[in-house]
Structure formats: structure tokens, C-alpha cells
Amino acid sequence: MTAGRLRVEWSPGSDRLTGICHCGAQHTAEDPAEIWTWLLAHPDHAAGLHQGC
């Protein structure tokens, strides 16, 4: 398990969630399982699915 804070933010008025990794990378999707899979994959976030890191 990685150290640091992992966050999931909901965009009001939509089904969109944004996962924010402790390294600053972000990923947006509608599926909560996709967000958590992506977050827990640090540092190996899938290519093209994040900004930063």
C-alpha cells in the first residue's frame, strides 16, 4: 500500500468522479471501481489515463 492521501471527488449534477492520487495525478470516470483501481495502481497508473505523476 502506498503512503499518502487518495481522494475521490464527485462532480455535483453528474455521475462523474475524479480520483486524485497522492502524487497529484488525476483521473475522471463514472465508475467508482475504475477510479479506485486506478488510484491503487500507483505508481503504475495506466498510460494516457492521468495528468501529472
N, C-alpha and C positions, 0 to 999 in steps of 0.2 A: 504494500500500500504506500502511496506517496504521501509526503508531508505537505501541509498547506491546506488552504480552503478551496473547496469546489462549490460552485453556486449554480443554481438553475433559476432563471428569471422568466416569469410569464409576461407576455405582452397583452395587456388588457384589451378586450374586444376581439381577440383572435384565439386560435389554437396554437400559436407559435410559442415555443420555449427557446431560450438561449442558455446554453451551458457555457460557463466561464471557468476555465481551468486556473489553478493557482499560478501558472506560468504566464497568464494573460491571454492565451488563445481562446477564441470563441467559436461556437458552432450553433446554428439555429436549425430547428426541426420541429415537427408537430408531434413526433412520437417520443414519449418520455424514456422508453427503453433505449432508443437510439442516442439520446442525449447522454444518459448515464454510461452506456457502453463507450461512447467517445471520450467522456471525461476520465473514466477509469483506465483508458488506454495510454495515458501519459507515461512516457514522453513519445510514444509511438502513435500520435493522432494520425488518422488516415489522411493521406496526401490530398490536398485540394478541399478539405472539409473544414479548414480553420484559417484564422487570421492570427498572426503572431506566432509564438512558440519557436 
